[in-house]
Amino acid sequence: MGKLKTRIETHRMYHISGCHKEIRCPKNLVRFNTGNSKEHEMMKASVCFDLQKSGSEFITEACHNGDIIDIVNLDTGEEIEVVNTHGFEKAVTNGRRVVKV
């Protein structure tokens, strides 16, 4: 029950960008942002593949406190940001795990 409770509580903290806060991001679905580079989005898909293969659940392009986070691991609550060179400092400052393209 502990892992399920963590997943549910973490999932409730995030919503789809541009939507009402009660509209939740679909779990284990990679949502692409065409404003990012193809390399960025393929790295995000790769990280999500590894998470799902390890048995973790995740959400992507999740909005929380006005920020859009690339990936959120629902099992641990860890926020993961895929960056090139832009956004690196902000991601580190916000305590997110950074994955470089």
DRENTORKOL-3810 file (N, C-alpha, C; in nm, 4 decimals):
REM DRENTORKOL-3810
@n.u->0.0820; n.v->-0.1200; n.w->0.0000; ca.u->0.0000; ca.v->0.0000; ca.w->0.0000; c.u->0.0859; c.v->0.1258; c.w->0.0000
@n.u->0.2080; n.v->0.1198; n.w->0.0535; ca.u->0.2938; ca.v->0.2374; ca.w->0.0627; c.u->0.3288; c.v->0.2964; c.w->-0.0718
@n.u->0.3684; n.v->0.2124; n.w->-0.1684; ca.u->0.4068; ca.v->0.2610; ca.w->-0.3004; c.u->0.2863; c.v->0.3207; c.w->-0.3725
@n.u->0.1710; n.v->0.2553; n.w->-0.3621; ca.u->0.0501; ca.v->0.3046; ca.w->-0.4264; c.u->0.0096; c.v->0.4400; c.w->-0.3686
@n.u->0.0181; n.v->0.4540; n.w->-0.2366; ca.u->-0.0170; ca.v->0.5805; ca.w->-0.1707; c.u->0.0762; c.v->0.6919; c.w->-0.2170
@n.u->0.2051; n.v->0.6630; n.w->-0.2269; ca.u->0.3019; ca.v->0.7626; ca.w->-0.2734; c.u->0.2700; c.v->0.8044; c.w->-0.4161
@n.u->0.2393; n.v->0.7074; n.w->-0.5020; ca.u->0.2067; ca.v->0.7385; ca.w->-0.6411; c.u->0.0846; c.v->0.8296; c.w->-0.6501
@n.u->-0.0185; n.v->0.7991; n.w->-0.5759; ca.u->-0.1418; ca.v->0.8775; ca.w->-0.5804; c.u->-0.1181; c.v->1.0186; c.w->-0.5274
@n.u->-0.0504; n.v->1.0298; n.w->-0.4134; ca.u->-0.0239; ca.v->1.1614; ca.w->-0.3548; c.u->0.0636; c.v->1.2476; c.w->-0.4463
@n.u->0.1645; n.v->1.1871; n.w->-0.5050; ca.u->0.2524; ca.v->1.2609; ca.w->-0.5955; c.u->0.1749; c.v->1.3037; c.w->-0.7197
@n.u->0.0948; n.v->1.2140; n.w->-0.7751; ca.u->0.0188; ca.v->1.2437; ca.w->-0.8960; c.u->-0.0760; c.v->1.3617; c.w->-0.8746
@n.u->-0.1330; n.v->1.3729; n.w->-0.7569; ca.u->-0.2278; ca.v->1.4813; ca.w->-0.7262; c.u->-0.1621; c.v->1.6193; c.w->-0.7223
@n.u->-0.0310; n.v->1.6234; n.w->-0.7101; ca.u->0.0407; ca.v->1.7512; ca.w->-0.7016; c.u->0.0588; c.v->1.8181; c.w->-0.8381
@n.u->0.0368; n.v->1.7458; n.w->-0.9462; ca.u->0.0656; ca.v->1.7947; ca.w->-1.0807; c.u->-0.0602; c.v->1.7931; c.w->-1.1673
@n.u->-0.0611; n.v->1.8806; n.w->-1.2681; ca.u->-0.1720; ca.v->1.8833; ca.w->-1.3629; c.u->-0.1184; c.v->1.9159; c.w->-1.5021
@n.u->-0.2063; n.v->1.9041; n.w->-1.6010; ca.u->-0.1681; ca.v->1.9335; ca.w->-1.7384; c.u->-0.1565; c.v->2.0849; c.w->-1.7552
@n.u->-0.0491; n.v->2.1283; n.w->-1.8171; ca.u->-0.0261; ca.v->2.2703; ca.w->-1.8402; c.u->-0.1404; c.v->2.3295; c.w->-1.9227
@n.u->-0.1886; n.v->2.4458; n.w->-1.8792; ca.u->-0.2951; ca.v->2.5142; ca.w->-1.9507; c.u->-0.4341; c.v->2.4649; c.w->-1.9169
@n.u->-0.4439; n.v->2.3665; n.w->-1.8306; ca.u->-0.5735; ca.v->2.3102; ca.w->-1.7921; c.u->-0.6014; c.v->2.3381; c.w->-1.6446
@n.u->-0.7247; n.v->2.3140; n.w->-1.6051; ca.u->-0.7647; ca.v->2.3290; ca.w->-1.4657; c.u->-0.6797; c.v->2.2371; c.w->-1.3788
@n.u->-0.6530; n.v->2.2774; n.w->-1.2564; ca.u->-0.5650; ca.v->2.2010; ca.w->-1.1684; c.u->-0.6184; c.v->2.0623; c.w->-1.1342
@n.u->-0.7454; n.v->2.0378; n.w->-1.1579; ca.u->-0.8025; ca.v->1.9059; ca.w->-1.1288; c.u->-0.7820; c.v->1.8067; c.w->-1.2435
@n.u->-0.7341; n.v->1.8538; n.w->-1.3571; ca.u->-0.7119; ca.v->1.7646; ca.w->-1.4714; c.u->-0.5704; c.v->1.7100; c.w->-1.4623
@n.u->-0.5591; n.v->1.5831; n.w->-1.4347; ca.u->-0.4304; ca.v->1.5183; ca.w->-1.4097; c.u->-0.3636; c.v->1.4722; c.w->-1.5393
@n.u->-0.2323; n.v->1.4653; n.w->-1.5340; ca.u->-0.1534; ca.v->1.4129; ca.w->-1.6444; c.u->-0.1741; c.v->1.2622; c.w->-1.6531
@n.u->-0.1864; n.v->1.2079; n.w->-1.7745; ca.u->-0.1971; ca.v->1.0630; ca.w->-1.7870; c.u->-0.0662; c.v->0.9958; c.w->-1.7441
@n.u->-0.0796; n.v->0.8839; n.w->-1.6730; ca.u->0.0386; ca.v->0.8115; ca.w->-1.6254; c.u->0.0975; c.v->0.7257; c.w->-1.7370
@n.u->0.2303; n.v->0.7125; n.w->-1.7323; ca.u->0.3059; ca.v->0.6251; ca.w->-1.8225; c.u->0.2793; c.v->0.6541; c.w->-1.9699
@n.u->0.2629; n.v->0.7812; n.w->-2.0008; ca.u->0.2412; ca.v->0.8264; ca.w->-2.1374; c.u->0.3391; c.v->0.9402; c.w->-2.1635
@n.u->0.4222; n.v->0.9258; n.w->-2.2652; ca.u->0.5184; ca.v->1.0300; ca.w->-2.2974; c.u->0.4487; c.v->1.1343; c.w->-2.3842
@n.u->0.4369; n.v->1.2547; n.w->-2.3295; ca.u->0.3771; ca.v->1.3663; ca.w->-2.4032; c.u->0.4911; c.v->1.4508; c.w->-2.4588
@n.u->0.4865; n.v->1.4781; n.w->-2.5886; ca.u->0.5916; ca.v->1.5546; ca.w->-2.6535; c.u->0.5548; c.v->1.7019; c.w->-2.6620
@n.u->0.6565; n.v->1.7869; n.w->-2.6499; ca.u->0.6419; ca.v->1.9304; ca.w->-2.6661; c.u->0.7187; c.v->1.9675; c.w->-2.7917
@n.u->0.6469; n.v->2.0040; n.w->-2.8984; ca.u->0.7134; ca.v->2.0333; ca.w->-3.0255; c.u->0.7951; c.v->2.1620; c.w->-3.0201
@n.u->0.7857; n.v->2.2356; n.w->-2.9117; ca.u->0.8706; ca.v->2.3538; ca.w->-2.8938; c.u->1.0127; c.v->2.3169; c.w->-2.8567
@n.u->1.0341; n.v->2.1918; n.w->-2.8172; ca.u->1.1684; ca.v->2.1427; ca.w->-2.7838; c.u->1.2299; c.v->2.0744; c.w->-2.9046
@n.u->1.3601; n.v->2.0524; n.w->-2.9003; ca.u->1.4276; ca.v->1.9842; ca.w->-3.0106; c.u->1.3922; c.v->1.8355; c.w->-3.0099
@n.u->1.4099; n.v->1.7734; n.w->-3.1244; ca.u->1.3834; ca.v->1.6296; ca.w->-3.1366; c.u->1.4759; c.v->1.5518; c.w->-3.0432
@n.u->1.6003; n.v->1.5946; n.w->-3.0305; ca.u->1.6960; ca.v->1.5276; ca.w->-2.9422; c.u->1.6485; c.v->1.5331; c.w->-2.7969
@n.u->1.5961; n.v->1.6486; n.w->-2.7568; ca.u->1.5435; ca.v->1.6658; ca.w->-2.6215; c.u->1.4301; c.v->1.5663; c.w->-2.5960
@n.u->1.3374; n.v->1.5600; n.w->-2.6881; ca.u->1.2203; ca.v->1.4738; ca.w->-2.6706; c.u->1.2570; c.v->1.3251; c.w->-2.6775
@n.u->1.3538; n.v->1.2895; n.w->-2.7589; ca.u->1.3965; ca.v->1.1490; ca.w->-2.7664; c.u->1.4675; c.v->1.1075; c.w->-2.6369
@n.u->1.5429; n.v->1.2003; n.w->-2.5764; ca.u->1.6071; ca.v->1.1708; ca.w->-2.4479; c.u->1.5001; c.v->1.1529; c.w->-2.3406
@n.u->1.3971; n.v->1.2352; n.w->-2.3430; ca.u->1.2873; ca.v->1.2225; ca.w->-2.2473; c.u->1.2209; c.v->1.0862; c.w->-2.2629
@n.u->1.1974; n.v->1.0432; n.w->-2.3872; ca.u->1.1374; ca.v->0.9125; ca.w->-2.4122; c.u->1.2275; c.v->0.8002; c.w->-2.3611
@n.u->1.3579; n.v->0.8158; n.w->-2.3770; ca.u->1.4529; ca.v->0.7150; ca.w->-2.3306; c.u->1.4507; c.v->0.7016; c.w->-2.1779
@n.u->1.4469; n.v->0.8157; n.w->-2.1089; ca.u->1.4412; ca.v->0.8134; ca.w->-1.9622; c.u->1.3111; c.v->0.7466; c.w->-1.9175
@n.u->1.2007; n.v->0.7797; n.w->-1.9832; ca.u->1.0715; ca.v->0.7198; ca.w->-1.9478; c.u->1.0705; c.v->0.5695; c.w->-1.9735
@n.u->1.1341; n.v->0.5270; n.w->-2.0810; ca.u->1.1455; ca.v->0.3843; ca.w->-2.1104; c.u->1.2163; c.v->0.3128; c.w->-1.9955
@n.u->1.3276; n.v->0.3704; n.w->-1.9504; ca.u->1.4035; ca.v->0.3102; ca.w->-1.8411; c.u->1.3222; c.v->0.3064; c.w->-1.7116
@n.u->1.2471; n.v->0.4127; n.w->-1.6845; ca.u->1.1622; ca.v->0.4152; ca.w->-1.5642; c.u->1.0562; c.v->0.3057; c.w->-1.5699
@n.u->0.9884; n.v->0.2959; n.w->-1.6831; ca.u->0.8822; ca.v->0.1965; ca.w->-1.6956; c.u->0.9388; c.v->0.0547; c.w->-1.6908
@n.u->1.0537; n.v->0.0347; n.w->-1.7509; ca.u->1.1169; ca.v->-0.0978; ca.w->-1.7499; c.u->1.1527; c.v->-0.1402; c.w->-1.6078
@n.u->1.1877; n.v->-0.0417; n.w->-1.5228; ca.u->1.2235; ca.v->-0.0736; ca.w->-1.3847; c.u->1.1000; c.v->-0.0885; c.w->-1.2947
@n.u->0.9807; n.v->-0.0684; n.w->-1.3524; ca.u->0.8579; ca.v->-0.0859; ca.w->-1.2746; c.u->0.8033; c.v->0.0418; c.w->-1.2140
@n.u->0.8657; n.v->0.1539; n.w->-1.2430; ca.u->0.8192; ca.v->0.2826; ca.w->-1.1898; c.u->0.7089; c.v->0.3397; c.w->-1.2778
@n.u->0.6271; n.v->0.4259; n.w->-1.2178; ca.u->0.5271; ca.v->0.4998; ca.w->-1.2928; c.u->0.5737; c.v->0.6439; c.w->-1.3040
@n.u->0.5322; n.v->0.7132; n.w->-1.4122; ca.u->0.5777; ca.v->0.8492; ca.w->-1.4361; c.u->0.4687; c.v->0.9298; c.w->-1.5058
@n.u->0.4869; n.v->1.0613; n.w->-1.5031; ca.u->0.4079; ca.v->1.1524; ca.w->-1.5847; c.u->0.5050; c.v->1.2474; c.w->-1.6537
@n.u->0.4624; n.v->1.3024; n.w->-1.7682; ca.u->0.5491; ca.v->1.3935; ca.w->-1.8420; c.u->0.4769; c.v->1.5255; c.w->-1.8679
@n.u->0.5569; n.v->1.6308; n.w->-1.8935; ca.u->0.5039; ca.v->1.7645; ca.w->-1.9205; c.u->0.4036; c.v->1.8061; c.w->-1.8134
@n.u->0.4405; n.v->1.7845; n.w->-1.6888; ca.u->0.3521; ca.v->1.8104; ca.w->-1.5753; c.u->0.3723; c.v->1.9515; c.w->-1.5225
@n.u->0.2637; n.v->2.0188; n.w->-1.4886; ca.u->0.2688; ca.v->2.1546; ca.w->-1.4376; c.u->0.2542; c.v->2.1531; c.w->-1.2857
@n.u->0.3424; n.v->2.2293; n.w->-1.2179; ca.u->0.3382; ca.v->2.2410; ca.w->-1.0721; c.u->0.3933; c.v->2.3782; c.w->-1.0347
@n.u->0.3137; n.v->2.4568; n.w->-0.9646; ca.u->0.3544; ca.v->2.5921; ca.w->-0.9227; c.u->0.4042; c.v->2.6773; c.w->-1.0390
@n.u->0.3403; n.v->2.6640; n.w->-1.1546; ca.u->0.3763; ca.v->2.7452; ca.w->-1.2701; c.u->0.4909; c.v->2.6922; c.w->-1.3536
@n.u->0.5608; n.v->2.5912; n.w->-1.3069; ca.u->0.6698; ca.v->2.5298; ca.w->-1.3835; c.u->0.6182; c.v->2.4061; c.w->-1.4564
@n.u->0.6763; n.v->2.3803; n.w->-1.5734; ca.u->0.6444; ca.v->2.2575; ca.w->-1.6454; c.u->0.7661; c.v->2.1662; c.w->-1.6334
@n.u->0.7445; n.v->2.0501; n.w->-1.5750; ca.u->0.8528; ca.v->1.9549; ca.w->-1.5508; c.u->0.8473; c.v->1.8467; c.w->-1.6574
@n.u->0.9638; n.v->1.8125; n.w->-1.7146; ca.u->0.9680; ca.v->1.7121; ca.w->-1.8209; c.u->0.9139; c.v->1.5777; c.w->-1.7732
@n.u->0.9680; n.v->1.5266; n.w->-1.6626; ca.u->0.9303; ca.v->1.3935; ca.w->-1.6137; c.u->0.9197; c.v->1.3979; c.w->-1.4616
@n.u->0.8176; n.v->1.3324; n.w->-1.4080; ca.u->0.8054; ca.v->1.3159; ca.w->-1.2635; c.u->0.7928; c.v->1.1668; c.w->-1.2361
@n.u->0.8839; n.v->1.1138; n.w->-1.1557; ca.u->0.8766; ca.v->0.9740; ca.w->-1.1125; c.u->0.7748; c.v->0.9680; c.w->-0.9990
@n.u->0.6627; n.v->0.9013; n.w->-1.0225; ca.u->0.5559; ca.v->0.8972; ca.w->-0.9225; c.u->0.5915; c.v->0.8108; c.w->-0.8020
@n.u->0.6854; n.v->0.7201; n.w->-0.8171; ca.u->0.7249; ca.v->0.6334; ca.w->-0.7057; c.u->0.8096; c.v->0.7062; c.w->-0.6031
@n.u->0.8922; n.v->0.8001; n.w->-0.6504; ca.u->0.9849; ca.v->0.8697; ca.w->-0.5607; c.u->0.9538; c.v->1.0180; c.w->-0.5461
@n.u->0.8731; n.v->1.0728; n.w->-0.6366; ca.u->0.8463; ca.v->1.2158; ca.w->-0.6372; c.u->0.9571; c.v->1.2963; c.w->-0.7030
@n.u->1.0573; n.v->1.2285; n.w->-0.7558; ca.u->1.1706; ca.v->1.2966; ca.w->-0.8186; c.u->1.1277; c.v->1.3648; c.w->-0.9483
@n.u->1.1659; n.v->1.4917; n.w->-0.9617; ca.u->1.1425; ca.v->1.5665; ca.w->-1.0847; c.u->1.2686; c.v->1.5589; c.w->-1.1700
@n.u->1.2499; n.v->1.5281; n.w->-1.2974; ca.u->1.3630; ca.v->1.5100; ca.w->-1.3892; c.u->1.3492; c.v->1.6108; c.w->-1.5025
@n.u->1.4545; n.v->1.6854; n.w->-1.5261; ca.u->1.4563; ca.v->1.7861; ca.w->-1.6313; c.u->1.5598; c.v->1.7469; c.w->-1.7354
@n.u->1.5186; n.v->1.7399; n.w->-1.8611; ca.u->1.6092; ca.v->1.7129; ca.w->-1.9717; c.u->1.6539; c.v->1.8477; c.w->-2.0258
@n.u->1.7841; n.v->1.8708; n.w->-2.0298; ca.u->1.8356; ca.v->2.0016; ca.w->-2.0725; c.u->1.9475; c.v->1.9861; c.w->-2.1743
@n.u->1.9599; n.v->2.0895; n.w->-2.2572; ca.u->2.0774; ca.v->2.1057; ca.w->-2.3413; c.u->2.1699; c.v->2.1928; c.w->-2.2589
@n.u->2.1824; n.v->2.3185; n.w->-2.2950; ca.u->2.2587; ca.v->2.4101; ca.w->-2.2112; c.u->2.1654; c.v->2.5073; c.w->-2.1415
@n.u->2.0533; n.v->2.5387; n.w->-2.2065; ca.u->1.9579; ca.v->2.6305; ca.w->-2.1442; c.u->1.8809; c.v->2.5584; c.w->-2.0344
@n.u->1.8503; n.v->2.6284; n.w->-1.9311; ca.u->1.7691; ca.v->2.5715; ca.w->-1.8238; c.u->1.8451; c.v->2.4897; c.w->-1.7213
@n.u->1.9747; n.v->2.4684; n.w->-1.7416; ca.u->2.0515; ca.v->2.3841; ca.w->-1.6503; c.u->2.0540; c.v->2.4425; c.w->-1.5094
@n.u->2.0866; n.v->2.5703; n.w->-1.4992; ca.u->2.0969; ca.v->2.6339; ca.w->-1.3680; c.u->1.9624; c.v->2.6334; c.w->-1.2954
@n.u->1.8551; n.v->2.6633; n.w->-1.3676; ca.u->1.7219; ca.v->2.6666; ca.w->-1.3065; c.u->1.6819; c.v->2.5286; c.w->-1.2552
@n.u->1.7102; n.v->2.4260; n.w->-1.3322; ca.u->1.6745; ca.v->2.2899; ca.w->-1.2915; c.u->1.7505; c.v->2.2494; c.w->-1.1662
@n.u->1.8782; n.v->2.2806; n.w->-1.1610; ca.u->1.9599; ca.v->2.2464; ca.w->-1.0449; c.u->1.9129; c.v->2.3247; c.w->-0.9226
@n.u->1.8836; n.v->2.4530; n.w->-0.9429; ca.u->1.8364; ca.v->2.5371; ca.w->-0.8332; c.u->1.7056; c.v->2.4842; c.w->-0.7747
@n.u->1.6188; n.v->2.4294; n.w->-0.8599; ca.u->1.4906; ca.v->2.3764; ca.w->-0.8149; c.u->1.5019; c.v->2.2343; c.w->-0.7591
@n.u->1.6230; n.v->2.1815; n.w->-0.7513; ca.u->1.6433; ca.v->2.0497; ca.w->-0.6918; c.u->1.6047; c.v->1.9334; c.w->-0.7821
@n.u->1.5975; n.v->1.9571; n.w->-0.9100; ca.u->1.5612; ca.v->1.8510; ca.w->-1.0036; c.u->1.6824; c.v->1.7729; c.w->-1.0485
@n.u->1.6596; n.v->1.6473; n.w->-1.0787; ca.u->1.7652; ca.v->1.5676; ca.w->-1.1426; c.u->1.7767; c.v->1.6141; c.w->-1.2867
@n.u->1.8968; n.v->1.6334; n.w->-1.3335; ca.u->1.9207; ca.v->1.6833; ca.w->-1.4682; c.u->1.9752; c.v->1.5726; c.w->-1.5549
@n.u->1.9153; n.v->1.5584; n.w->-1.6738; ca.u->1.9642; ca.v->1.4655; ca.w->-1.7748; c.u->2.0046; c.v->1.5506; c.w->-1.8938
@n.u->2.1317; n.v->1.5468; n.w->-1.9323; ca.u->2.1791; ca.v->1.6270; ca.w->-2.0439; c.u->2.1616; c.v->1.5527; c.w->-2.1745
@n.u->2.1231; n.v->1.6295; n.w->-2.2766; ca.u->2.1079; ca.v->1.5736; ca.w->-2.4123; c.u->2.2448; c.v->1.5611; c.w->-2.4731
END
